[in-house]
Amino acid sequence: MTMEMARSFHHFDELQPWKDRQFLLECISAVAETADVMTFTFRSDRPAWFRYLPGQFVTLELPVGEEPVMRTYTLSSSPSRPLSVALTAKAQSNSIGTRWMFDNLKPGMTLKALGPLGDFSFVRHPGEKYLFVSAGSGITPMMSMTRWMADCAPATDVTFISCARQPEDLLFKAELEILARQMPRLNLGFLVEGHEARHGWHGLRGRIDATKLPLLAPDFLERTVFCCGPEPFMRGVREMLEGVGFDMARYHQESFQPAAAPAAEELAIRAGPAAGALAEAARVTFTMSGKDVSTVPGQTILQTARANGVRIGAACEGGICGTCRVLKIAGEVEMSHNGGILDDEVDEGYILACCSRPIGDVQIEA
């Protein structure tokens, strides 16, 4: 054991949980999975352990240019191995943040992160047996959940369907085949759109549809479904299940679509006695920036900040990632989020600027 390894070793009861307000993530490895997919593994920059649900995500602050960019990534690692976290990311042709990671992020570098957060987990939506359906890098939350099950609940009944364009794009195929030996009720299904002779592919070809799904999961109507992938892929799976009468209360998908903004009339009804305040522009004081500004009725705190030159970091802008979390010092807001903030943070006075609208005058620490 090297001196560095010896210094890094701690008994678990000597550690405290990792907190995004106190610690940074230190990259400890960067591994290429395919030509355009990499897995980055991190530990805390100070001794700590990671507390999260299988399938949750983090938001990274990436120093791409003069102003950092915020990007959200699902963790592919399992909380059953809590001394590190890993994310698996695909660099699209127009990628900015992920491409920076591919080209620049090396072991020893540290990044600021927010989270972990998210509702896409079997812990939040339990079932008797599961169907995981993914395409491309949408496999990452499924890997997190399956890795946890292999460590902690290997008798779990899971049918795992992974879809890709070509056989070489099937992420974690070899690992899944190993996990299937440890999990007697883990059934794997792989589906590729096309292949060449050199691939030696003998499995199913094409896109998932109402004909292929029963071949891969004959009892899919009895399962709790988790789906993740590009939006057109998830829409196709959702419409296919609806078309065969699946109980959609047992369908869950990972999505970073923005939260719908309530109409001004709805905000007024929710506000009750304060409804009259919505007829007039509220005032927002950004205490750190020293700005006291008027808002457009129905406008979010984030929109107001941007319109007046106040920087608040944001990624999904849908109340999911938690990046735009700020402290509300005074006043009231209507906040309609999608799981991007914890109850104890709300109790402390924090809000998500992207989905919070002032009800009367407010003061924000920004």
C-alpha positions, -999 to 999 in steps of 0.1 A, spaced: 0 0 0 14 34 -10 16 64 14 -13 80 -6 -35 50 -3 -28 48 34 -38 84 39 -70 78 19 -81 49 40 -108 56 67 -131 33 86 -167 41 76 -177 52 111 -150 79 109 -167 96 79 -196 120 75 -221 122 46 -210 142 16 -228 176 14 -227 197 -18 -225 229 2 -193 218 20 -174 194 -3 -161 191 -38 -159 161 -61 -124 149 -69 -120 129 -101 -102 96 -95 -106 80 -129 -118 86 -164 -126 55 -185 -137 53 -222 -167 30 -226 -171 36 -263 -159 62 -288 -183 88 -275 -191 75 -239 -169 79 -208 -174 70 -172 -159 94 -146 -155 83 -110 -152 107 -81 -145 107 -44 -150 136 -19 -122 161 -18 -123 155 20 -131 123 38 -169 116 34 -193 90 21 -221 95 -5 -258 91 6 -282 88 -24 -309 66 -39 -301 43 -69 -310 62 -100 -305 98 -87 -284 124 -105 -259 152 -97 -254 186 -114 -217 196 -121 -204 231 -124 -180 229 -154 -154 256 -160 -159 257 -198 -153 294 -203 -155 328 -185 -188 316 -170 -191 280 -158 -219 259 -173 -241 236 -153 -248 201 -166 -268 173 -150 -258 136 -151 -274 105 -137 -251 84 -114 -243 50 -128 -228 39 -95 -246 23 -65 -250 37 -30 -241 2 -18 -205 12 -25 -207 47 -9 -171 59 -9 -172 70 -45 -197 80 -72 -196 75 -109 -214 90 -139 -214 78 -174 -219 104 -201 -222 106 -239 -207 135 -258 -232 146 -285 -220 164 -316 -231 197 -302 -220 190 -267 -202 218 -247 -200 206 -211 -196 169 -217 -170 175 -245 -151 197 -220 -151 168 -196 -139 143 -223 -110 166 -233 -100 181 -199 -113 162 -168 -84 142 -154 -77 124 -120 -69 149 -93 -91 177 -106 -120 189 -85 -155 201 -95 -183 217 -76 -215 196 -77 -251 198 -65 -272 169 -54 -276 140 -55 -313 145 -63 -341 129 -82 -373 108 -80 -364 82 -106 -357 52 -83 -374 20 -74 -371 32 -38 -396 59 -46 -417 37 -69 -415 1 -55 -430 -29 -73 -431 -67 -70 -411 -70 -102 -395 -46 -126 -390 -39 -163 -360 -16 -171 -361 -2 -206 -333 20 -218 -317 33 -250 -281 45 -253 -267 64 -222 -302 62 -207 -290 29 -192 -271 48 -164 -300 49 -138 -308 13 -146 -272 3 -139 -273 22 -106 -304 3 -95 -293 -30 -108 -259 -27 -92 -276 -20 -59 -299 -50 -63 -269 -72 -71 -252 -61 -39 -282 -59 -16 -312 -77 -30 -300 -103 -56 -333 -122 -56 -351 -91 -71 -371 -100 -103 -359 -77 -131 -362 -78 -168 -335 -55 -183 -339 -44 -219 -311 -23 -235 -315 -8 -269 -288 7 -291 -280 16 -327 -251 -9 -331 -239 -38 -310 -207 -18 -300 -230 9 -285 -246 -15 -260 -231 -1 -227 -222 -24 -198 -233 -56 -217 -205 -77 -203 -211 -65 -167 -248 -72 -170 -241 -107 -181 -219 -112 -150 -246 -97 -128 -272 -121 -143 -251 -150 -128 -254 -134 -94 -291 -125 -98 -311 -156 -107 -342 -135 -117 -323 -109 -138 -334 -115 -174 -315 -96 -201 -327 -85 -235 -306 -66 -260 -319 -50 -292 -299 -32 -319 -312 -13 -349 -286 -25 -373 -253 -44 -375 -226 -54 -399 -212 -89 -405 -181 -81 -384 -203 -77 -354 -214 -113 -353 -247 -102 -339 -273 -130 -335 -298 -112 -313 -329 -92 -320 -328 -63 -345 -349 -32 -350 -366 -9 -326 -387 -19 -296 -423 -22 -304 -455 -41 -294 -442 -72 -312 -407 -74 -298 -416 -63 -262 -435 -96 -254 -406 -116 -268 -382 -99 -243 -407 -96 -214 -437 -119 -218 -452 -107 -185 -445 -70 -190 -481 -61 -181 -474 -73 -146 -442 -53 -141 -434 -18 -128 -416 -1 -157 -387 23 -156 -378 39 -189 -349 62 -198 -334 74 -231 -339 101 -257 -373 118 -256 -386 102 -289 -376 67 -275 -394 73 -242 -425 87 -261 -426 55 -282 -424 32 -252 -450 52 -234 -474 52 -263 -469 15 -270 -477 7 -233 -508 29 -234 -519 12 -266 -519 -23 -250 -537 -11 -218 -508 -11 -194 -515 5 -160 -496 37 -165 -495 44 -127 -467 18 -128 -448 35 -156 -419 59 -147 -395 77 -169 -364 99 -164 -371 133 -179 -357 168 -176 -385 186 -193 -393 220 -177 -422 222 -152 -453 238 -167 -458 274 -154 -491 279 -136 -514 305 -151 -516 338 -133 -552 331 -123 -541 298 -108 -514 315 -88 -539 340 -75 -562 313 -63 -533 295 -45 -522 328 -30 -554 333 -11 -554 365 9 -523 376 -10 -539 373 -44 -542 410 -48 -504 412 -48 -503 394 -81 -522 421 -99 -493 444 -93 -456 438 -100 -438 425 -69 -404 437 -59 -375 413 -56 -344 424 -37 -312 405 -45 -292 411 -14 -258 400 -25 -260 419 -58 -275 450 -42 -304 452 -67 -340 459 -59 -361 453 -90 -397 451 -101 -410 418 -116 -434 410 -144 -465 392 -129 -461 354 -132 -423 357 -139 -400 334 -119 -372 345 -96 -347 332 -122 -363 351 -151 -363 383 -130 -326 377 -120 -316 373 -157 -336 403 -168 -316 424 -143 -281 411 -146 -281 389 -115 -264 356 -120 -281 324 -106 -267 291 -119 -293 269 -137 -293 237 -156 -326 219 -163 -348 249 -155 -376 224 -147 -374 222 -109 -355 189 -111 -318 194 -108 -316 218 -79 -289 239 -95 -308 272 -90 -313 267 -53 -311 301 -34 -319 313 0 -352 332 5 -345 357 33 -380 373 34 -414 372 17 -434 344 1 -432 325 -32 -453 300 -51 -429 271 -59 -439 242 -81 -408 219 -84 -402 184 -96 -382 170 -67 -351 192 -71 -351 204 -35 -354 186 -2 -380 192 25 -354 202 51 -339 227 26 -374 243 21 -377 244 59 -344 263 60 -358 289 36 -343 277 3 -362 278 -30 -356 269 -66 -354 301 -86 -365 285 -118 -399 275 -106 -406 300 -78 -428 331 -84 -430 359 -59 -463 365 -40 -456 401 -29 -422 415 -22 -393 390 -15 -356 391 -6 -333 366 -22 -297 359 -13 -282 363 -48 
